[in-house]
């Protein structure tokens, strides 16, 4: 009888502790903003160029690429690289405000890699997107620019977590 009582008390205590832990973790993460960095489906790399996009037909990069742009409803300018041979958007990028690298990592998951560009700029990579931030590299570092691409032009260094990647 004592064994049954002990098992019931243990189970109830474990349940209460688990519930309290879950509630504490959920409450502490409640103020993490959900990222709004996205690319409209029609502008996503791999798609043909929508009619709403304006292109500079004189901005050919060789005979293959054209540089285009369009304004979102909020006024943000989206810059687009279009491959004429493949009739495909290869890159779409835009300025970002009010976003941190730490928030993106919490929302998008661990990055695949990074490239330190110069003394202070860091480009952080996920599968099909990257963002630019500045040193010192820490969770609160603001994100300034986002890019969605079919493939990245250079291979990033493996992700090493938050550490000082470049000097001042």
Phi and psi in degrees as GROMACS dihedral restraints (atoms count N, CA, C in turn):
[ dihedral_restraints ]
;  ai    aj    ak    al  type     phi  dphi    fc
    3     4     5     6     1   -62.9    20    10
    4     5     6     7     1   -37.1    20    10
    6     7     8     9     1   -61.7    20    10
    7     8     9    10     1   -44.5    20    10
    9    10    11    12     1   -63.5    20    10
   10    11    12    13     1   -44.9    20    10
   12    13    14    15     1   -59.8    20    10
   13    14    15    16     1   -44.6    20    10
   15    16    17    18     1   -62.8    20    10
   16    17    18    19     1   -42.5    20    10
   18    19    20    21     1   -63.9    20    10
   19    20    21    22     1   -41.5    20    10
   21    22    23    24     1   -64.2    20    10
   22    23    24    25     1   -45.8    20    10
   24    25    26    27     1   -62.7    20    10
   25    26    27    28     1   -41.7    20    10
   27    28    29    30     1   -63.0    20    10
   28    29    30    31     1   -44.2    20    10
   30    31    32    33     1   -64.8    20    10
   31    32    33    34     1   -44.2    20    10
   33    34    35    36     1   -64.3    20    10
   34    35    36    37     1   -43.5    20    10
   36    37    38    39     1   -63.2    20    10
   37    38    39    40     1   -44.4    20    10
   39    40    41    42     1   -61.4    20    10
   40    41    42    43     1   -42.7    20    10
   42    43    44    45     1   -62.5    20    10
   43    44    45    46     1   -43.2    20    10
   45    46    47    48     1   -65.4    20    10
   46    47    48    49     1   -44.3    20    10
   48    49    50    51     1   -63.8    20    10
   49    50    51    52     1   -42.0    20    10
   51    52    53    54     1   -62.9    20    10
   52    53    54    55     1   -44.6    20    10
   54    55    56    57     1   -63.4    20    10
   55    56    57    58     1   -42.3    20    10
   57    58    59    60     1   -65.0    20    10
   58    59    60    61     1   -40.1    20    10
   60    61    62    63     1   -64.3    20    10
   61    62    63    64     1   -45.5    20    10
   63    64    65    66     1   -60.1    20    10
   64    65    66    67     1   -43.7    20    10
   66    67    68    69     1   -64.1    20    10
   67    68    69    70     1   -41.2    20    10
   69    70    71    72     1   -65.5    20    10
   70    71    72    73     1   -43.3    20    10
   72    73    74    75     1   -66.2    20    10
   73    74    75    76     1   -43.6    20    10
   75    76    77    78     1   -62.2    20    10
   76    77    78    79     1   -43.5    20    10
   78    79    80    81     1   -65.8    20    10
   79    80    81    82     1   -39.0    20    10
   81    82    83    84     1   -71.4    20    10
   82    83    84    85     1   -25.3    20    10
   84    85    86    87     1   -94.1    20    10
   85    86    87    88     1    -1.9    20    10
   87    88    89    90     1   -63.4    20    10
   88    89    90    91     1   -25.2    20    10
   90    91    92    93     1   -93.1    20    10
   91    92    93    94     1     6.3    20    10
   93    94    95    96     1   -76.9    20    10
   94    95    96    97     1   116.6    20    10
   96    97    98    99     1   -69.9    20    10
   97    98    99   100     1   143.4    20    10
   99   100   101   102     1   -80.0    20    10
  100   101   102   103     1   134.3    20    10
  102   103   104   105     1   -66.2    20    10
  103   104   105   106     1   144.9    20    10
  105   106   107   108     1  -113.3    20    10
  106   107   108   109     1     9.0    20    10
  108   109   110   111     1   -74.9    20    10
  109   110   111   112     1   117.6    20    10
  111   112   113   114     1  -155.5    20    10
  112   113   114   115     1   168.6    20    10
  114   115   116   117     1  -121.3    20    10
  115   116   117   118     1   137.1    20    10
  117   118   119   120     1   -60.5    20    10
  118   119   120   121     1   141.3    20    10
  120   121   122   123     1   -52.7    20    10
  121   122   123   124     1   -38.5    20    10
  123   124   125   126     1   -72.7    20    10
  124   125   126   127     1   -15.9    20    10
  126   127   128   129     1  -101.0    20    10
  127   128   129   130     1    -0.5    20    10
  129   130   131   132     1   -65.9    20    10
  130   131   132   133     1   138.9    20    10
  132   133   134   135     1   -53.4    20    10
  133   134   135   136     1   139.7    20    10
  135   136   137   138     1   104.9    20    10
  136   137   138   139     1   -15.7    20    10
  138   139   140   141     1   -93.2    20    10
  139   140   141   142     1   158.3    20    10
  141   142   143   144     1   -71.0    20    10
  142   143   144   145     1   165.9    20    10
  144   145   146   147     1   -76.1    20    10
  145   146   147   148     1   124.3    20    10
  147   148   149   150     1   -69.6    20    10
  148   149   150   151     1   157.1    20    10
  150   151   152   153     1   -67.9    20    10
  151   152   153   154     1   -21.3    20    10
  153   154   155   156     1   -76.7    20    10
  154   155   156   157     1    -5.4    20    10
  156   157   158   159     1   -90.0    20    10
  157   158   159   160     1   140.0    20    10
  159   160   161   162     1  -102.2    20    10
  160   161   162   163     1   129.4    20    10
  162   163   164   165     1  -118.9    20    10
  163   164   165   166     1   146.6    20    10
  165   166   167   168     1   -94.9    20    10
  166   167   168   169     1    99.5    20    10
  168   169   170   171     1   -64.1    20    10
  169   170   171   172     1   -12.7    20    10
  171   172   173   174     1   -92.6    20    10
  172   173   174   175     1     0.0    20    10
  174   175   176   177     1  -100.9    20    10
  175   176   177   178     1    35.3    20    10
  177   178   179   180     1   -62.0    20    10
  178   179   180   181     1   139.1    20    10
  180   181   182   183     1  -104.7    20    10
  181   182   183   184     1    93.8    20    10
  183   184   185   186     1    69.8    20    10
  184   185   186   187     1  -143.5    20    10
  186   187   188   189     1  -107.6    20    10
  187   188   189   190     1    13.4    20    10
  189   190   191   192     1  -108.8    20    10
  190   191   192   193     1   -49.8    20    10
  192   193   194   195     1  -105.8    20    10
  193   194   195   196     1   144.0    20    10
  195   196   197   198     1  -123.4    20    10
  196   197   198   199     1   141.6    20    10
  198   199   200   201     1   -97.0    20    10
  199   200   201   202     1   129.8    20    10
  201   202   203   204     1  -131.6    20    10
  202   203   204   205     1   172.8    20    10
  204   205   206   207     1  -158.7    20    10
  205   206   207   208     1   161.9    20    10
  207   208   209   210     1  -156.0    20    10
  208   209   210   211     1   155.0    20    10
  210   211   212   213     1  -100.1    20    10
  211   212   213   214     1   132.8    20    10
  213   214   215   216     1   -74.4    20    10
  214   215   216   217     1   169.7    20    10
  216   217   218   219     1   -58.8    20    10
  217   218   219   220     1   -30.6    20    10
  219   220   221   222     1   -84.8    20    10
  220   221   222   223     1     2.6    20    10
  222   223   224   225     1    94.7    20    10
  223   224   225   226     1    -8.3    20    10
  225   226   227   228     1   -66.0    20    10
  226   227   228   229     1   131.9    20    10
  228   229   230   231     1   -85.2    20    10
  229   230   231   232     1   123.2    20    10
  231   232   233   234     1  -102.7    20    10
  232   233   234   235     1   122.2    20    10
  234   235   236   237     1   -96.1    20    10
  235   236   237   238     1   134.9    20    10
  237   238   239   240     1  -127.6    20    10
  238   239   240   241     1   138.8    20    10
  240   241   242   243     1  -109.7    20    10
  241   242   243   244     1   125.2    20    10
  243   244   245   246     1  -117.2    20    10
  244   245   246   247     1   129.2    20    10
  246   247   248   249     1   -90.3    20    10
  247   248   249   250     1   110.5    20    10
  249   250   251   252     1   -67.5    20    10
  250   251   252   253     1   -35.8    20    10
  252   253   254   255     1   -66.9    20    10
  253   254   255   256     1   -41.1    20    10
  255   256   257   258     1   -95.6    20    10
  256   257   258   259     1    -3.2    20    10
  258   259   260   261     1    53.1    20    10
  259   260   261   262     1    48.3    20    10
  261   262   263   264     1  -141.1    20    10
  262   263   264   265     1   140.9    20    10
  264   265   266   267     1   -72.8    20    10
  265   266   267   268     1   128.7    20    10
  267   268   269   270     1  -105.5    20    10
  268   269   270   271     1   -21.1    20    10
  270   271   272   273     1  -156.2    20    10
  271   272   273   274     1   140.1    20    10
  273   274   275   276     1  -135.5    20    10
  274   275   276   277     1   126.9    20    10
  276   277   278   279     1  -139.5    20    10
  277   278   279   280     1   158.0    20    10
  279   280   281   282     1  -161.9    20    10
  280   281   282   283     1   160.0    20    10
  282   283   284   285     1   -71.3    20    10
  283   284   285   286     1   146.2    20    10
  285   286   287   288     1  -121.7    20    10
  286   287   288   289     1   139.8    20    10
  288   289   290   291     1  -128.8    20    10
  289   290   291   292     1   152.6    20    10
  291   292   293   294     1    56.5    20    10
  292   293   294   295     1    45.2    20    10
  294   295   296   297     1  -140.6    20    10
  295   296   297   298     1   143.4    20    10
  297   298   299   300     1  -116.9    20    10
  298   299   300   301     1   157.5    20    10
  300   301   302   303     1   -65.4    20    10
  301   302   303   304     1   -34.6    20    10
  303   304   305   306     1   -63.6    20    10
  304   305   306   307     1   -41.6    20    10
  306   307   308   309     1   -63.2    20    10
  307   308   309   310     1   -41.5    20    10
  309   310   311   312     1   -64.6    20    10
  310   311   312   313     1   -40.6    20    10
  312   313   314   315     1   -64.6    20    10
  313   314   315   316     1   -39.9    20    10
  315   316   317   318     1   -64.7    20    10
  316   317   318   319     1   -34.9    20    10
  318   319   320   321     1   -86.9    20    10
  319   320   321   322     1   -39.1    20    10
  321   322   323   324     1   -97.7    20    10
  322   323   324   325     1   -14.2    20    10
  324   325   326   327     1    95.4    20    10
  325   326   327   328     1   179.4    20    10
  327   328   329   330     1   -66.1    20    10
  328   329   330   331     1   132.6    20    10
  330   331   332   333     1   -65.7    20    10
  331   332   333   334     1   160.7    20    10
  333   334   335   336     1   -86.5    20    10
  334   335   336   337     1   -27.2    20    10
  336   337   338   339     1  -176.3    20    10
  337   338   339   340     1  -174.3    20    10
  339   340   341   342     1  -152.6    20    10
  340   341   342   343     1   160.9    20    10
  342   343   344   345     1  -134.3    20    10
  343   344   345   346     1   124.9    20    10
  345   346   347   348     1   -82.9    20    10
  346   347   348   349     1   120.3    20    10
  348   349   350   351     1  -111.1    20    10
  349   350   351   352     1   102.9    20    10
  351   352   353   354     1    77.1    20    10
  352   353   354   355     1  -154.3    20    10
  354   355   356   357     1   -87.3    20    10
  355   356   357   358     1   -18.4    20    10
  357   358   359   360     1  -137.5    20    10
  358   359   360   361     1   -12.9    20    10
  360   361   362   363     1   -95.6    20    10
  361   362   363   364     1   136.1    20    10
  363   364   365   366     1  -127.9    20    10
  364   365   366   367     1   126.6    20    10
  366   367   368   369     1  -104.1    20    10
  367   368   369   370     1   123.2    20    10
  369   370   371   372     1  -107.6    20    10
  370   371   372   373     1   132.4    20    10
  372   373   374   375     1  -112.5    20    10
  373   374   375   376     1   139.1    20    10
  375   376   377   378     1  -117.7    20    10
  376   377   378   379     1  -173.0    20    10
  378   379   380   381     1   -48.3    20    10
  379   380   381   382     1   -59.5    20    10
  381   382   383   384     1  -121.7    20    10
  382   383   384   385     1    16.6    20    10
  384   385   386   387     1  -151.6    20    10
  385   386   387   388     1   160.2    20    10
  387   388   389   390     1  -146.9    20    10
  388   389   390   391     1   160.4    20    10
  390   391   392   393     1  -135.5    20    10
  391   392   393   394     1   154.6    20    10
  393   394   395   396     1  -108.0    20    10
  394   395   396   397     1   134.7    20    10
  396   397   398   399     1  -137.4    20    10
  397   398   399   400     1  -179.9    20    10
  399   400   401   402     1  -124.6    20    10
  400   401   402   403     1   155.8    20    10
  402   403   404   405     1   -75.3    20    10
  403   404   405   406     1   151.4    20    10
  405   406   407   408     1   -72.2    20    10
  406   407   408   409     1   141.6    20    10
  408   409   410   411     1   -86.9    20    10
  409   410   411   412     1   111.9    20    10
  411   412   413   414     1  -152.4    20    10
  412   413   414   415     1   166.0    20    10
  414   415   416   417     1   -53.9    20    10
  415   416   417   418     1   -32.8    20    10
  417   418   419   420     1   -85.1    20    10
  418   419   420   421     1     2.5    20    10
  420   421   422   423     1   -63.7    20    10
  421   422   423   424     1   128.3    20    10
  423   424   425   426     1   -68.7    20    10
  424   425   426   427     1   147.5    20    10
  426   427   428   429     1   -96.2    20    10
  427   428   429   430     1   133.7    20    10
  429   430   431   432     1  -108.5    20    10
  430   431   432   433     1   -27.3    20    10
  432   433   434   435     1  -151.1    20    10
  433   434   435   436     1   143.5    20    10
  435   436   437   438     1  -126.3    20    10
  436   437   438   439     1   147.9    20    10
  438   439   440   441     1  -140.2    20    10
  439   440   441   442     1   133.5    20    10
  441   442   443   444     1  -112.8    20    10
  442   443   444   445     1   129.8    20    10
  444   445   446   447     1  -140.2    20    10
  445   446   447   448     1   155.8    20    10
  447   448   449   450     1   -69.4    20    10
  448   449   450   451     1   -46.5    20    10
  450   451   452   453     1  -149.7    20    10
  451   452   453   454     1   151.0    20    10
  453   454   455   456     1   -89.8    20    10
  454   455   456   457     1   142.1    20    10
  456   457   458   459     1   -68.7    20    10
  457   458   459   460     1   -28.0    20    10
  459   460   461   462     1  -129.7    20    10
  460   461   462   463     1   155.7    20    10
  462   463   464   465     1   -84.7    20    10
  463   464   465   466     1   121.2    20    10
  465   466   467   468     1   -73.9    20    10
  466   467   468   469     1   157.6    20    10
  468   469   470   471     1   -69.3    20    10
  469   470   471   472     1   151.1    20    10
  471   472   473   474     1   -60.6    20    10
  472   473   474   475     1   147.4    20    10
  474   475   476   477     1   -63.2    20    10
  475   476   477   478     1   133.3    20    10
  477   478   479   480     1  -121.4    20    10
  478   479   480   481     1     9.0    20    10
  480   481   482   483     1    81.3    20    10
  481   482   483   484     1  -171.4    20    10
  483   484   485   486     1   -78.9    20    10
  484   485   486   487     1   116.4    20    10
  486   487   488   489     1  -157.3    20    10
  487   488   489   490     1   165.6    20    10
  489   490   491   492     1   -74.6    20    10
  490   491   492   493     1   111.3    20    10
  492   493   494   495     1   -89.2    20    10
  493   494   495   496     1   -30.0    20    10
  495   496   497   498     1  -137.2    20    10
  496   497   498   499     1   153.7    20    10
  498   499   500   501     1   -81.2    20    10
  499   500   501   502     1   169.6    20    10
